[in-house]
Amino acid sequence: MSEVATATAKATYIRIAPRKVQIVLDLIRNQPVDKAMAILKYTPKAACEPLMKLLKSAIANAENNHNMDVERLYIAECTVGQGPTLKRMRPRAQGRGFRINKKTSHITLVLKEAE
């Protein structure tokens, strides 16, 4: 069997919780790139904006670095992992301080050409 070319794009330290990104990634997994772009465009989630930017980057990588046909690309793998958490304090009653954890995400998209 011949080696299947893949194009990868990564976005690190994105300021959105991985749980929220995972919901959108489940929608676009194993979809052709044009359909995935349409899903991201019309889904009202905060994670769609950085994912759309990442998908455009992966398409550009496939086209320019690997000479792949853009019409035949699909999302083979998409994963999200948790990055470092930003710890912030919020003042509360009677001089207490409550901690707020601002989570970050590392997102990876892998595109392959359909046979």
Steps between C-alpha positions, in 0.01 A plus 500: 500500500616851424565754773202734541602866519367699792494871573502615861426827675528570872368782715641524850402700807154587364304673778195273503426192708572166326147371580347779291737433209429124511128555433578679172776255401250213523287679239778534241693172550525290176328772295624643167666838552235701313221347710704547820553867410123545454429327834748729677358808331140435611551343843446757779788392725800702620738220397404533133706813436844359597410164339412667170832686505680172574317316222596771248861465615489120457354539148776747409763257637354217291493709184837676530720252690366162383348580156170336599170550315284733713175360353577149633612591853317382810561531874664171595584581862416786732603505863501745786711486814510719804771762517619686809231651721509871582418541869318819598350624827155651548415697814211355700313585818678553835845542350519161336638435157359238263718353231395510136670257263526624141573194292693490172495250213746344257314405179634278219341446156620235253377505139527212252407457136202275422575215262 
